[in-house]
Amino acid sequence: MKIIDVKKQAAMKNIHNVNAAKVYDSEFALTVHLTLKAGESLKPHITPVDVFFYVLEGEPTIMVGKEKQKVKADHLIESPAKIPHCIYNETDQIVRVLVVKVPKPKSETKLL
């Protein structure tokens, strides 16, 4: 059994310049743990594969396509492939989100 302490994973350099750590990386899927400080956000972007976001902590605002909505911990949000999406922390609290990409992307994310 492999056990990963998500909060202890080292942040990786990323196009969004936020705290993002790979916590699962296989040939089939990729999972990233995001921690957004108050006022931080991702840059709007498009991924070549389906993505879902699972909110662990806080109340981020999620944009998928033309929809934008504030969500809470334990909400799961789907974002289909090739649709613009973004995560915003418009609060004064920490936001933590698991981002799961399936299948694992073989091409790059495109910033808008």
N, C-alpha and C positions, 0 to 999 in steps of 0.2 A: 504494500500500500504506500502510495506517495501522498504526503500531506504538505500543503503549502500554506504558510501563514501570510495571507494576502497583505496585511498591513506592514509586513517586514520586507516586502519585495522592493528592490531598488528601482527608482524612477529611471525611465529611458528618455533619451532625446527624442523629441517628436515635433511635428510641424505646428502644433498648437501652443507649444511652450507652456504646458501645464504638467502637473505631477501625474504621470501615467506609467504604470508598471505592468509588464506582461506577466500574467499569472498562469496562463495555460497556452501552450503553443505546440500543436501537433499538425500532421499533414491534413487533418480534417477540419479543424477549428482554431480560432485565436480568441483569447479572452484577455482583456486589459482592465485593470483596476484604476479608475480615475478618482483623484481627489482634487476638487475645485475649491479654492479659497473664496471668501466673499468677493463678489464682483468679477471673478474669473469666468471665462467661457472658452469653448472650442471655437474654431473658425468654421463657418458654414462650409460643408464639403459633401462630396459624393463618394460612396464606396462601390466597388464593382460587385459586391455580394450582399446578401441579406445581413442585417444587423439587428440585435435586440439589446435594449438597455434595461438593466435591473437596478433599481434605486435601492441602495443600502442605507443611506443616511441623508437627511436633509430634504429640501423641496426644490429641486431644479426645475427650470423651464426647458421643455424639450420642443424642438422644432422638427417636424417631419413633413417634407413637401411644403405646402402652404399653411399647414396647421401648426399652431404654437400653443402649448398648454403647460401650466404648472402642475407637477405631479409630486407624489409623496413616497416615502420609504415603503418598500414592498410592492411597488408598482412595476410592471414589466411593459415596455413600450417597444413595438415592432417598427422597424424601418426597412422597407423593401430595397433591394439593390437598385442602384442608379437613381435614387431619389435624394435630393438635398436634405441634409439633416444637421442638427447642432444641439449642443447642451450648454445652457447658460445657468450660472449661479447668480441670481439677482437678489440674493438674501444676504444677511450678515452672519450666516452660519456656514459651516463646512458642508459640502455635498460630496458624497461618495457613490460611484456608479460602477457596476460591472458592465463592460461593453463586450458583447459576444458576436463575432463575425463567423458566419457559416455559409458555405464552406470557407476554409482559410483562403484569403485573397491571393491571387497569383499576379495581380497588377496593382499599381499604386492608387492611393486615394487621391482624388482631384479636389483641390481647393477652389472655392468660388470667388 
